[in-house]
Amino acid sequence: MQSHPAHGSHLADLRADRTQARVFAEATGVYEDQLLAAGYRSLTDEFKDGLFDLEGAVTAVALKIDDEDEARWIVDFLDALQVFDHADTQLRLEPVLRECVALNG
């Protein structure tokens, strides 16, 4: 099993290196997959810089794409890709990825 760098360290590296941030954003697949892109953009539209929880994120995406099961999958997938900055039980969209998505949106 491979070990992965600590989440915080990885995000700090992305903030410091814009090229690496863009590569990371592209690797998430949010550009190529229209459903993921729609879900991610619905989160950026709904929450901006505000905190939210996973259920709030699912609700926001479900309202956008009109499918709660797909919305839950999108939010879980984005969470696994580390696009959320975790603070206890609250989440925030990772600013570097949000900026990269916006640039390519």
LUMLOVO-969276 format. One line per field, with one value per atom (N, C-alpha, C, O): residue number from 1; residue in three letters; chain; atom name; y, z, x. Coordinates in Angstrom, 2 decimals, padded with zeros to 5 digits. Last residue first. Layout:
N
pos = c(NUM/...)
code = c(ALA/...)
unit = c(A/...)
site = c(CA/...)
y = c(Y/...)
z = c(Z/...)
x = c(X/...)
% end
This chain:
105
pos = c(105/105/105/105/104/104/104/104/103/103/103/103/102/102/102/102/101/101/101/101/100/100/100/100/99/99/99/99/98/98/98/98/97/97/97/97/96/96/96/96/95/95/95/95/94/94/94/94/93/93/93/93/92/92/92/92/91/91/91/91/90/90/90/90/89/89/89/89/88/88/88/88/87/87/87/87/86/86/86/86/85/85/85/85/84/84/84/84/83/83/83/83/82/82/82/82/81/81/81/81/80/80/80/80/79/79/79/79/78/78/78/78/77/77/77/77/76/76/76/76/75/75/75/75/74/74/74/74/73/73/73/73/72/72/72/72/71/71/71/71/70/70/70/70/69/69/69/69/68/68/68/68/67/67/67/67/66/66/66/66/65/65/65/65/64/64/64/64/63/63/63/63/62/62/62/62/61/61/61/61/60/60/60/60/59/59/59/59/58/58/58/58/57/57/57/57/56/56/56/56/55/55/55/55/54/54/54/54/53/53/53/53/52/52/52/52/51/51/51/51/50/50/50/50/49/49/49/49/48/48/48/48/47/47/47/47/46/46/46/46/45/45/45/45/44/44/44/44/43/43/43/43/42/42/42/42/41/41/41/41/40/40/40/40/39/39/39/39/38/38/38/38/37/37/37/37/36/36/36/36/35/35/35/35/34/34/34/34/33/33/33/33/32/32/32/32/31/31/31/31/30/30/30/30/29/29/29/29/28/28/28/28/27/27/27/27/26/26/26/26/25/25/25/25/24/24/24/24/23/23/23/23/22/22/22/22/21/21/21/21/20/20/20/20/19/19/19/19/18/18/18/18/17/17/17/17/16/16/16/16/15/15/15/15/14/14/14/14/13/13/13/13/12/12/12/12/11/11/11/11/10/10/10/10/9/9/9/9/8/8/8/8/7/7/7/7/6/6/6/6/5/5/5/5/4/4/4/4/3/3/3/3/2/2/2/2/1/1/1/1)
code = c(GLY/GLY/GLY/GLY/ASN/ASN/ASN/ASN/LEU/LEU/LEU/LEU/ALA/ALA/ALA/ALA/VAL/VAL/VAL/VAL/CYS/CYS/CYS/CYS/GLU/GLU/GLU/GLU/ARG/ARG/ARG/ARG/LEU/LEU/LEU/LEU/VAL/VAL/VAL/VAL/PRO/PRO/PRO/PRO/GLU/GLU/GLU/GLU/LEU/LEU/LEU/LEU/ARG/ARG/ARG/ARG/LEU/LEU/LEU/LEU/GLN/GLN/GLN/GLN/THR/THR/THR/THR/ASP/ASP/ASP/ASP/ALA/ALA/ALA/ALA/HIS/HIS/HIS/HIS/ASP/ASP/ASP/ASP/PHE/PHE/PHE/PHE/VAL/VAL/VAL/VAL/GLN/GLN/GLN/GLN/LEU/LEU/LEU/LEU/ALA/ALA/ALA/ALA/ASP/ASP/ASP/ASP/LEU/LEU/LEU/LEU/PHE/PHE/PHE/PHE/ASP/ASP/ASP/ASP/VAL/VAL/VAL/VAL/ILE/ILE/ILE/ILE/TRP/TRP/TRP/TRP/ARG/ARG/ARG/ARG/ALA/ALA/ALA/ALA/GLU/GLU/GLU/GLU/ASP/ASP/ASP/ASP/GLU/GLU/GLU/GLU/ASP/ASP/ASP/ASP/ASP/ASP/ASP/ASP/ILE/ILE/ILE/ILE/LYS/LYS/LYS/LYS/LEU/LEU/LEU/LEU/ALA/ALA/ALA/ALA/VAL/VAL/VAL/VAL/ALA/ALA/ALA/ALA/THR/THR/THR/THR/VAL/VAL/VAL/VAL/ALA/ALA/ALA/ALA/GLY/GLY/GLY/GLY/GLU/GLU/GLU/GLU/LEU/LEU/LEU/LEU/ASP/ASP/ASP/ASP/PHE/PHE/PHE/PHE/LEU/LEU/LEU/LEU/GLY/GLY/GLY/GLY/ASP/ASP/ASP/ASP/LYS/LYS/LYS/LYS/PHE/PHE/PHE/PHE/GLU/GLU/GLU/GLU/ASP/ASP/ASP/ASP/THR/THR/THR/THR/LEU/LEU/LEU/LEU/SER/SER/SER/SER/ARG/ARG/ARG/ARG/TYR/TYR/TYR/TYR/GLY/GLY/GLY/GLY/ALA/ALA/ALA/ALA/ALA/ALA/ALA/ALA/LEU/LEU/LEU/LEU/LEU/LEU/LEU/LEU/GLN/GLN/GLN/GLN/ASP/ASP/ASP/ASP/GLU/GLU/GLU/GLU/TYR/TYR/TYR/TYR/VAL/VAL/VAL/VAL/GLY/GLY/GLY/GLY/THR/THR/THR/THR/ALA/ALA/ALA/ALA/GLU/GLU/GLU/GLU/ALA/ALA/ALA/ALA/PHE/PHE/PHE/PHE/VAL/VAL/VAL/VAL/ARG/ARG/ARG/ARG/ALA/ALA/ALA/ALA/GLN/GLN/GLN/GLN/THR/THR/THR/THR/ARG/ARG/ARG/ARG/ASP/ASP/ASP/ASP/ALA/ALA/ALA/ALA/ARG/ARG/ARG/ARG/LEU/LEU/LEU/LEU/ASP/ASP/ASP/ASP/ALA/ALA/ALA/ALA/LEU/LEU/LEU/LEU/HIS/HIS/HIS/HIS/SER/SER/SER/SER/GLY/GLY/GLY/GLY/HIS/HIS/HIS/HIS/ALA/ALA/ALA/ALA/PRO/PRO/PRO/PRO/HIS/HIS/HIS/HIS/SER/SER/SER/SER/GLN/GLN/GLN/GLN/MET/MET/MET/MET)
unit = c(A/A/A/A/A/A/A/A/A/A/A/A/A/A/A/A/A/A/A/A/A/A/A/A/A/A/A/A/A/A/A/A/A/A/A/A/A/A/A/A/A/A/A/A/A/A/A/A/A/A/A/A/A/A/A/A/A/A/A/A/A/A/A/A/A/A/A/A/A/A/A/A/A/A/A/A/A/A/A/A/A/A/A/A/A/A/A/A/A/A/A/A/A/A/A/A/A/A/A/A/A/A/A/A/A/A/A/A/A/A/A/A/A/A/A/A/A/A/A/A/A/A/A/A/A/A/A/A/A/A/A/A/A/A/A/A/A/A/A/A/A/A/A/A/A/A/A/A/A/A/A/A/A/A/A/A/A/A/A/A/A/A/A/A/A/A/A/A/A/A/A/A/A/A/A/A/A/A/A/A/A/A/A/A/A/A/A/A/A/A/A/A/A/A/A/A/A/A/A/A/A/A/A/A/A/A/A/A/A/A/A/A/A/A/A/A/A/A/A/A/A/A/A/A/A/A/A/A/A/A/A/A/A/A/A/A/A/A/A/A/A/A/A/A/A/A/A/A/A/A/A/A/A/A/A/A/A/A/A/A/A/A/A/A/A/A/A/A/A/A/A/A/A/A/A/A/A/A/A/A/A/A/A/A/A/A/A/A/A/A/A/A/A/A/A/A/A/A/A/A/A/A/A/A/A/A/A/A/A/A/A/A/A/A/A/A/A/A/A/A/A/A/A/A/A/A/A/A/A/A/A/A/A/A/A/A/A/A/A/A/A/A/A/A/A/A/A/A/A/A/A/A/A/A/A/A/A/A/A/A/A/A/A/A/A/A/A/A/A/A/A/A/A/A/A/A/A/A/A/A/A/A/A/A/A/A/A/A/A/A/A/A/A/A/A/A/A/A/A/A/A/A/A/A/A/A/A/A/A/A/A/A/A/A/A/A/A/A/A/A)
site = c(N/CA/C/O/N/CA/C/O/N/CA/C/O/N/CA/C/O/N/CA/C/O/N/CA/C/O/N/CA/C/O/N/CA/C/O/N/CA/C/O/N/CA/C/O/N/CA/C/O/N/CA/C/O/N/CA/C/O/N/CA/C/O/N/CA/C/O/N/CA/C/O/N/CA/C/O/N/CA/C/O/N/CA/C/O/N/CA/C/O/N/CA/C/O/N/CA/C/O/N/CA/C/O/N/CA/C/O/N/CA/C/O/N/CA/C/O/N/CA/C/O/N/CA/C/O/N/CA/C/O/N/CA/C/O/N/CA/C/O/N/CA/C/O/N/CA/C/O/N/CA/C/O/N/CA/C/O/N/CA/C/O/N/CA/C/O/N/CA/C/O/N/CA/C/O/N/CA/C/O/N/CA/C/O/N/CA/C/O/N/CA/C/O/N/CA/C/O/N/CA/C/O/N/CA/C/O/N/CA/C/O/N/CA/C/O/N/CA/C/O/N/CA/C/O/N/CA/C/O/N/CA/C/O/N/CA/C/O/N/CA/C/O/N/CA/C/O/N/CA/C/O/N/CA/C/O/N/CA/C/O/N/CA/C/O/N/CA/C/O/N/CA/C/O/N/CA/C/O/N/CA/C/O/N/CA/C/O/N/CA/C/O/N/CA/C/O/N/CA/C/O/N/CA/C/O/N/CA/C/O/N/CA/C/O/N/CA/C/O/N/CA/C/O/N/CA/C/O/N/CA/C/O/N/CA/C/O/N/CA/C/O/N/CA/C/O/N/CA/C/O/N/CA/C/O/N/CA/C/O/N/CA/C/O/N/CA/C/O/N/CA/C/O/N/CA/C/O/N/CA/C/O/N/CA/C/O/N/CA/C/O/N/CA/C/O/N/CA/C/O/N/CA/C/O/N/CA/C/O/N/CA/C/O/N/CA/C/O/N/CA/C/O/N/CA/C/O/N/CA/C/O/N/CA/C/O/N/CA/C/O/N/CA/C/O/N/CA/C/O/N/CA/C/O/N/CA/C/O/N/CA/C/O/N/CA/C/O/N/CA/C/O)
y = c(026.78/026.57/027.15/027.04/027.18/026.28/026.12/025.41/028.87/029.26/028.42/028.91/027.36/028.60/029.03/029.50/025.35/025.00/026.24/026.17/026.91/026.20/025.81/025.92/027.80/028.77/028.10/028.66/025.39/026.22/027.21/027.44/024.59/023.83/024.64/024.59/026.59/026.42/025.68/026.08/026.31/027.51/027.33/027.86/023.70/024.03/025.18/025.02/024.50/024.12/024.57/025.69/023.23/024.41/023.93/023.04/021.73/021.67/023.03/023.87/020.55/021.49/021.35/020.91/019.09/018.49/019.39/019.04/020.20/019.46/018.81/018.07/021.11/021.78/021.19/021.62/020.29/019.86/020.68/020.92/021.29/021.61/021.33/022.06/019.24/019.94/020.15/019.28/017.75/019.10/019.90/021.08/015.09/016.14/017.54/018.42/013.04/013.74/014.91/015.63/012.41/011.49/012.12/011.76/014.54/014.44/013.53/013.84/013.85/015.08/015.07/015.53/011.52/011.46/012.68/012.56/012.54/011.55/011.47/011.36/014.20/014.79/013.82/014.24/012.26/013.38/013.93/014.13/010.65/010.07/011.17/011.04/012.50/011.90/011.30/011.43/012.97/014.06/013.52/014.03/010.51/010.99/012.11/012.20/010.58/009.51/009.92/009.70/012.86/012.83/011.74/011.96/014.80/013.38/013.24/013.46/017.43/016.77/015.26/014.51/019.10/018.04/017.19/016.33/021.06/021.45/020.38/020.69/019.67/020.71/021.10/021.43/018.12/017.47/018.48/018.18/020.03/019.37/018.74/018.81/020.72/021.75/021.13/021.63/018.23/018.93/019.95/020.04/017.76/016.83/017.51/017.38/019.89/019.81/018.90/019.22/019.22/020.47/020.47/020.99/016.87/016.80/018.06/017.99/017.89/016.99/016.92/016.90/021.44/020.05/019.17/019.65/024.51/023.69/022.29/021.98/027.93/026.55/025.83/026.45/030.10/029.71/028.24/027.41/031.08/030.82/030.33/030.17/029.54/030.52/030.19/029.11/027.90/028.13/029.17/029.65/027.85/027.85/028.34/029.11/027.82/028.82/028.98/030.09/025.62/026.92/028.04/029.09/023.64/023.91/025.28/026.02/023.73/024.04/024.32/025.14/022.92/024.33/024.70/025.84/020.22/021.09/022.56/023.33/019.35/019.25/020.19/020.86/019.86/020.51/020.49/021.48/018.18/019.62/020.37/021.41/015.67/016.17/017.69/018.39/015.66/015.54/016.06/016.81/015.81/016.91/016.87/017.92/015.23/014.63/015.73/016.50/016.88/015.93/015.37/015.08/018.45/019.09/018.15/018.54/016.77/017.63/018.36/018.86/015.16/014.78/015.70/015.45/015.56/015.18/014.73/013.99/016.50/015.07/014.63/013.45/019.23/018.46/016.97/016.26/019.81/020.07/019.27/018.71/019.12/018.43/018.60/017.63/020.99/019.57/018.77/017.84/023.34/023.11/021.62/021.06/022.98/023.12/022.83/022.16/023.02/021.78/021.82/020.80/025.71/024.68/023.35/022.64/027.03/027.13/026.08/025.60/026.28/025.99/025.95/024.95/026.83/027.42/027.28/028.08/025.36/026.82/027.50/028.60/022.80/023.29/024.80/025.45/022.62/022.54/023.11/023.82/022.71/023.79/023.81/024.87/020.29/021.54/022.72/023.63/018.55/018.52/019.82/020.39/019.18/019.40/019.46/020.32/018.34/019.73/020.08/021.14/015.52/016.39/017.84/018.50/013.97/014.53/015.53/016.28/011.73/012.86/013.36/013.19/008.21/009.49/010.61/010.46/005.05/006.10/007.40/007.64/002.14/003.36/004.32/004.39/-001.19/000.00/001.24/001.36)
z = c(-016.61/-016.71/-017.93/-018.14/-016.02/-017.15/-017.43/-018.36/-013.87/-015.01/-016.24/-017.37/-012.08/-012.64/-013.89/-014.86/-011.43/-012.12/-012.79/-013.93/-010.11/-011.34/-012.13/-013.36/-007.91/-008.86/-010.18/-011.25/-006.66/-007.12/-008.17/-009.18/-005.98/-006.98/-007.53/-008.72/-004.08/-005.26/-006.35/-007.51/-002.06/-002.92/-004.17/-005.23/-001.46/-001.52/-002.52/-003.70/000.29/-000.98/-001.00/-000.60/003.55/002.70/001.39/001.39/006.16/004.98/004.31/004.49/009.54/008.48/007.34/007.54/011.60/010.80/009.65/008.86/011.31/012.17/011.31/010.39/008.27/009.56/010.51/010.51/005.15/006.32/007.55/007.84/002.03/003.13/004.40/004.71/-000.76/000.40/001.42/001.62/-002.61/-003.04/-001.91/-002.06/-002.42/-001.55/-002.08/-002.00/-003.65/-004.43/-003.66/-004.19/-001.84/-001.98/-002.77/-002.56/-002.37/-001.05/-001.14/-000.56/-004.91/-004.74/-003.40/-003.31/-004.21/-005.12/-004.97/-004.91/-002.56/-002.03/-002.89/-002.38/-004.45/-003.25/-002.63/-002.21/-006.36/-006.74/-005.52/-005.55/-004.81/-005.43/-005.78/-005.53/-004.18/-003.09/-003.64/-003.03/-006.78/-006.01/-004.88/-004.64/-007.44/-008.20/-007.43/-007.44/-005.56/-005.53/-006.27/-005.79/-006.34/-005.04/-004.97/-004.38/-009.01/-008.73/-007.44/-007.43/-010.08/-009.93/-009.75/-010.27/-010.20/-011.21/-011.10/-011.95/-008.20/-009.51/-010.57/-011.70/-006.01/-006.57/-007.97/-008.83/-005.54/-005.96/-006.57/-007.54/-004.63/-005.91/-006.43/-007.63/-002.19/-003.20/-004.57/-005.57/-000.85/-001.17/-002.29/-003.22/-000.55/-001.34/-001.78/-002.93/001.14/-000.19/-001.09/-002.25/003.40/002.71/001.30/000.38/004.05/003.67/002.95/002.01/004.68/003.54/003.10/001.90/005.41/005.77/004.57/003.55/005.04/004.84/005.33/005.64/005.00/005.47/005.21/005.16/002.13/003.39/003.72/002.85/-000.24/000.75/002.08/003.05/-002.04/-002.17/-001.18/-001.28/-002.07/-000.80/-000.86/000.18/-004.64/-003.42/-002.20/-001.39/-006.55/-006.63/-005.29/-004.86/-005.77/-005.75/-005.82/-005.22/-006.12/-004.78/-004.72/-003.76/-008.83/-007.98/-006.56/-005.86/-009.69/-009.90/-009.06/-008.62/-008.98/-008.35/-008.50/-007.55/-010.67/-009.21/-008.50/-007.55/-013.18/-012.78/-011.27/-010.67/-013.04/-013.24/-012.80/-012.14/-012.82/-011.74/-011.84/-010.83/-015.33/-014.09/-012.90/-012.07/-017.18/-017.12/-015.82/-015.28/-016.89/-016.53/-016.31/-015.36/-017.40/-018.42/-018.15/-019.09/-015.11/-016.41/-017.42/-018.19/-012.98/-012.97/-014.29/-014.55/-012.76/-013.74/-013.77/-014.52/-011.25/-010.55/-011.51/-011.11/-012.95/-012.61/-011.88/-011.90/-012.96/-014.17/-013.86/-014.45/-010.38/-010.74/-011.97/-012.01/-010.65/-009.69/-010.06/-010.05/-012.55/-012.86/-011.93/-012.37/-011.08/-012.30/-012.68/-013.09/-009.04/-008.71/-009.94/-009.83/-010.44/-009.77/-009.42/-009.51/-011.16/-012.20/-011.61/-012.22/-008.70/-009.49/-010.61/-010.96/-005.70/-007.07/-007.96/-007.97/-003.24/-003.55/-005.03/-005.55/-003.16/-003.05/-003.48/-004.01/-003.26/-004.38/-004.35/-005.40/-000.76/-001.96/-003.16/-003.98/000.82/000.94/-000.29/-000.82/000.12/-000.24/-000.15/-000.97/001.24/-000.19/-000.64/-001.66/003.96/003.27/001.76/001.08/004.49/004.65/003.91/003.30/003.96/003.21/003.29/002.26/003.73/004.56/003.75/002.94/000.98/001.83/002.62/002.21/001.26/000.61/001.53/002.75/000.59/001.56/000.79/-000.20/-000.90/-000.98/000.12/000.54/000.00/000.00/000.00/000.81)
x = c(-013.26/-014.69/-015.29/-016.50/-010.66/-010.91/-012.40/-012.78/-010.82/-010.00/-010.30/-010.20/-012.36/-012.90/-012.12/-012.72/-010.55/-011.79/-012.37/-012.83/-008.64/-008.27/-009.51/-009.53/-010.12/-009.58/-009.23/-009.49/-010.64/-011.76/-011.27/-011.93/-008.08/-008.81/-009.97/-010.26/-007.50/-006.65/-007.40/-007.36/-009.52/-009.44/-008.60/-008.95/-011.64/-010.23/-010.02/-010.32/-014.57/-013.97/-012.52/-012.21/-014.84/-014.73/-014.14/-013.29/-016.79/-015.94/-015.89/-016.77/-017.04/-017.36/-016.35/-015.22/-016.18/-017.26/-017.67/-018.54/-012.91/-013.83/-014.92/-014.60/-012.44/-012.28/-013.32/-014.47/-011.01/-011.77/-011.41/-010.24/-011.48/-010.58/-011.37/-012.32/-012.04/-012.58/-011.46/-010.62/-010.88/-011.22/-011.86/-012.17/-009.96/-009.42/-009.70/-008.84/-011.20/-010.17/-009.55/-008.70/-013.15/-012.03/-010.88/-009.72/-014.88/-014.24/-013.02/-011.97/-015.75/-014.96/-014.24/-013.10/-017.17/-016.04/-015.14/-013.92/-019.18/-018.23/-016.98/-015.86/-020.45/-019.85/-018.84/-017.76/-021.30/-020.42/-019.71/-018.49/-023.01/-021.81/-020.81/-019.61/-024.99/-024.21/-022.91/-021.85/-025.96/-025.37/-024.51/-023.41/-027.06/-025.89/-025.19/-023.96/-029.14/-028.14/-026.88/-025.76/-030.63/-029.95/-028.88/-027.83/-030.90/-030.75/-029.95/-028.74/-030.74/-032.04/-031.92/-032.75/-028.60/-028.66/-029.93/-030.18/-029.16/-028.61/-028.83/-029.21/-030.04/-030.90/-030.46/-031.28/-027.78/-029.03/-030.00/-030.69/-025.96/-025.72/-027.00/-027.29/-027.20/-026.92/-026.71/-027.22/-027.24/-028.49/-028.28/-029.08/-024.50/-025.32/-026.61/-027.03/-023.84/-023.24/-024.07/-024.32/-025.26/-025.58/-025.03/-025.67/-023.88/-025.29/-025.75/-026.53/-021.31/-021.51/-022.96/-023.24/-021.52/-021.30/-021.62/-022.13/-019.62/-020.81/-020.50/-019.35/-018.47/-018.39/-019.69/-020.76/-017.89/-018.50/-018.31/-018.03/-017.08/-016.03/-016.58/-015.84/-019.59/-018.51/-017.39/-016.80/-021.84/-021.14/-020.03/-019.59/-023.06/-023.86/-023.08/-023.61/-021.01/-022.07/-022.78/-023.08/-019.53/-018.88/-019.92/-019.72/-021.49/-020.96/-020.30/-020.47/-021.85/-023.01/-022.55/-023.15/-019.34/-019.74/-020.96/-021.09/-019.50/-018.50/-018.90/-018.81/-021.57/-021.69/-020.73/-021.10/-020.48/-021.73/-021.90/-022.32/-018.23/-018.05/-019.31/-019.22/-019.44/-018.59/-018.43/-018.49/-020.74/-021.51/-020.72/-021.24/-018.66/-019.63/-020.43/-020.78/-015.36/-016.64/-017.67/-017.57/-013.18/-013.61/-015.01/-015.75/-012.84/-013.01/-013.64/-014.52/-012.51/-013.69/-013.88/-014.97/-010.29/-011.30/-012.51/-013.45/-008.05/-009.28/-010.36/-011.26/-006.10/-006.09/-007.36/-007.70/-006.56/-006.86/-006.95/-007.76/-005.63/-007.02/-007.43/-008.52/-002.93/-003.78/-005.25/-006.02/-002.12/-002.01/-002.92/-003.59/-002.55/-003.32/-003.29/-004.30/-000.69/-002.11/-002.96/-003.99/001.70/001.30/-000.19/-000.87/001.60/001.62/001.18/000.37/001.71/000.49/000.46/-000.63/002.81/003.20/001.95/001.22/001.69/002.98/003.35/004.13/-000.60/-000.72/000.57/000.55/000.45/-000.34/-000.47/-000.44/001.68/002.50/001.75/002.33/-000.61/000.38/001.28/001.60/-001.78/-002.45/-001.49/-001.57/000.14/-000.15/-000.81/-000.43/-000.10/001.16/000.95/001.52/-002.72/-002.33/-001.06/-000.96/-002.52/-003.43/-002.97/-002.84/000.67/-000.40/-001.21/-000.66/001.19/001.58/000.37/-000.78/000.59/000.32/000.75/000.69/001.98/001.66/001.49/002.18/000.59/001.38/001.00/-000.15/000.85/000.00/000.88/001.80)
% end
